[in-house]
Amino acid sequence: MKRNNTEQIGDVIRRLLRQQGLETPLNEYRLVDAWKDVVGETITRYTMNLYIKNQTLYVQLSSSVLRQELMMGRELLVRSLNEKVGSQVIVNIVFC
């Protein structure tokens, strides 16, 4: 007997995460983890703290020169980070 109501396991897991309210925190974790891949090792060394609140990524940097440089490319960073995660997780970045 063949079943017609089969689903892909990935779709089932995504639906379960969404129903349990875990999809957003998981995507936020992925985005913070993707920071080092998007910006590279050099910038990661100057990064002290990352967290997301209200769709804004807060990045604490130890270099004021780097902070100014990253502010200029903020929109590109937002797009790159969201693309890396595959979902719109953040809409802004604040450099502290």
KELUMKE-632785 format. One record per residue (C-alpha): chain; residue in three letters; x, y negated, z negated. Coordinates in nm, 2 decimals. Layout:
PT, ch, aa, east, north, up
PT, A, ALA, X, Y, Z
...
# end
This chain:
PT, ch, aa, east, north, up
PT, A, MET, 0.00, 0.00, 0.00
PT, A, LYS, 0.14, -0.34, 0.10
PT, A, ARG, 0.10, -0.65, -0.12
PT, A, ASN, 0.02, -0.98, 0.05
PT, A, ASN, 0.08, -1.21, -0.24
PT, A, THR, 0.46, -1.19, -0.25
PT, A, GLU, 0.65, -1.51, -0.33
PT, A, GLN, 1.02, -1.59, -0.33
PT, A, ILE, 1.18, -1.58, -0.67
PT, A, GLY, 1.33, -1.93, -0.63
PT, A, ASP, 0.98, -2.07, -0.57
PT, A, VAL, 0.85, -1.89, -0.88
PT, A, ILE, 1.13, -2.02, -1.10
PT, A, ARG, 1.09, -2.38, -0.98
PT, A, ARG, 0.71, -2.37, -1.05
PT, A, LEU, 0.78, -2.22, -1.39
PT, A, LEU, 1.03, -2.49, -1.48
PT, A, ARG, 0.79, -2.76, -1.36
PT, A, GLN, 0.50, -2.62, -1.56
PT, A, GLN, 0.72, -2.60, -1.88
PT, A, GLY, 0.85, -2.95, -1.83
PT, A, LEU, 1.21, -2.84, -1.78
PT, A, GLU, 1.27, -2.94, -1.42
PT, A, THR, 1.36, -3.30, -1.50
PT, A, PRO, 1.61, -3.23, -1.79
PT, A, LEU, 1.77, -2.96, -1.57
PT, A, ASN, 1.81, -3.20, -1.28
PT, A, GLU, 1.95, -3.46, -1.51
PT, A, TYR, 2.21, -3.21, -1.64
PT, A, ARG, 2.30, -3.12, -1.28
PT, A, LEU, 2.35, -3.49, -1.19
PT, A, VAL, 2.58, -3.56, -1.48
PT, A, ASP, 2.77, -3.25, -1.40
PT, A, ALA, 2.79, -3.36, -1.03
PT, A, TRP, 2.96, -3.69, -1.13
PT, A, LYS, 3.31, -3.54, -1.12
PT, A, ASP, 3.25, -3.39, -0.77
PT, A, VAL, 3.11, -3.71, -0.62
PT, A, VAL, 3.36, -3.96, -0.76
PT, A, GLY, 3.67, -3.75, -0.78
PT, A, GLU, 3.93, -3.66, -1.04
PT, A, THR, 4.08, -4.01, -1.06
PT, A, ILE, 3.76, -4.19, -1.16
PT, A, THR, 3.66, -3.90, -1.38
PT, A, ARG, 3.97, -3.96, -1.60
PT, A, TYR, 3.84, -4.32, -1.67
PT, A, THR, 3.49, -4.20, -1.75
PT, A, MET, 3.42, -4.16, -2.12
PT, A, ASN, 3.05, -4.10, -2.15
PT, A, LEU, 2.76, -4.03, -1.92
PT, A, TYR, 2.39, -4.01, -2.00
PT, A, ILE, 2.05, -4.07, -1.83
PT, A, LYS, 1.77, -4.26, -1.98
PT, A, ASN, 1.45, -4.37, -1.78
PT, A, GLN, 1.60, -4.27, -1.44
PT, A, THR, 1.91, -4.49, -1.51
PT, A, LEU, 2.26, -4.33, -1.53
PT, A, TYR, 2.47, -4.50, -1.79
PT, A, VAL, 2.84, -4.47, -1.74
PT, A, GLN, 3.10, -4.58, -2.00
PT, A, LEU, 3.43, -4.66, -1.84
PT, A, SER, 3.77, -4.74, -1.99
PT, A, SER, 3.88, -4.96, -1.71
PT, A, SER, 3.72, -5.30, -1.64
PT, A, VAL, 3.88, -5.31, -1.29
PT, A, LEU, 3.73, -4.98, -1.20
PT, A, ARG, 3.39, -5.09, -1.35
PT, A, GLN, 3.39, -5.39, -1.11
PT, A, GLU, 3.48, -5.17, -0.81
PT, A, LEU, 3.21, -4.91, -0.88
PT, A, MET, 2.95, -5.19, -0.93
PT, A, MET, 3.00, -5.28, -0.56
PT, A, GLY, 2.93, -4.93, -0.44
PT, A, ARG, 2.64, -4.86, -0.68
PT, A, GLU, 2.38, -4.79, -0.42
PT, A, LEU, 2.60, -4.54, -0.24
PT, A, LEU, 2.67, -4.36, -0.57
PT, A, VAL, 2.30, -4.34, -0.65
PT, A, ARG, 2.23, -4.18, -0.31
PT, A, SER, 2.53, -3.95, -0.32
PT, A, LEU, 2.45, -3.82, -0.67
PT, A, ASN, 2.08, -3.77, -0.59
PT, A, GLU, 2.17, -3.58, -0.27
PT, A, LYS, 2.41, -3.36, -0.46
PT, A, VAL, 2.13, -3.26, -0.69
PT, A, GLY, 1.87, -3.24, -0.41
PT, A, SER, 1.62, -3.45, -0.59
PT, A, GLN, 1.57, -3.82, -0.69
PT, A, VAL, 1.68, -3.81, -1.05
PT, A, ILE, 1.82, -4.17, -1.09
PT, A, VAL, 1.73, -4.50, -0.93
PT, A, ASN, 2.01, -4.71, -1.09
PT, A, ILE, 2.35, -4.69, -1.25
PT, A, VAL, 2.47, -4.91, -1.54
PT, A, PHE, 2.84, -4.93, -1.60
PT, A, CYS, 2.93, -5.01, -1.96
# end
